[in-house]
Amino acid sequence: MYARDNVADASDLQQRLPGGPEVEAATEMLRMLADGTRLRLMYLLSEGEHDVTALVAAVGMARPAVSQHLGKLRLAGLVSVRREGRRALYRAKGGHVRRLVTEVMHAASHRVTGRPEHD
């Protein structure tokens, strides 16, 4: 058996690629997570609902800055908001987003600590 026998041709590979809209949406989502403050906020929001006051205290930033980051995350479709009286409660939107944040933080932890990667 030769190595070239296992190689898919270009048209097979092209058919397996995700479409343009999916790639654009994924790129935008990852771009939003590429900011340290937003990633920290998403990590907290992946664990459950929090209001702006709790998030401000947790990340140690001014309320307007946290609100601006939450607005961007909401526009990107990564965060949902629910009203409870006058309070707005934020949460990571959906299991895929929560798992993405959790997995990237686990991968970062492995990289920083030198622990071996999982297969």
C-alpha positions, 0 to 999 in steps of 0.5 A: 500500500502506498501513501498516495492511496490514502490521500483524498483528492482536492474535490473530496476535501473541498466537499468536507469543508464548512461553508463560508457563513459557518466559517465567518460565524466561527471566526467572529465568535473566536475573535470575541473570545480572543480578548482576555476580559471577555474570555474571563467573563465567558468563563464565569458565564459558562458556570451560570448566570451572573449580574453585572455587579457580580461580574464587575467585582469578579474581574475588577473592572469598571462597570461601563467597561464590563457592560460594553464587553457584555454588549459585544458578547451579546451581539456576537451571539455568545451571551444571553440575558434574562431580566429578573425585576430590574436586574439583568442576568447574563449567561453563556448561550448554549452548550456549544459555547460553554464547552468551547470556553471550558475546553480552551481553558483546559487546553491553556491550563495544560500548556501552562502547567506542562501536563500532557494533552488528552487524545 
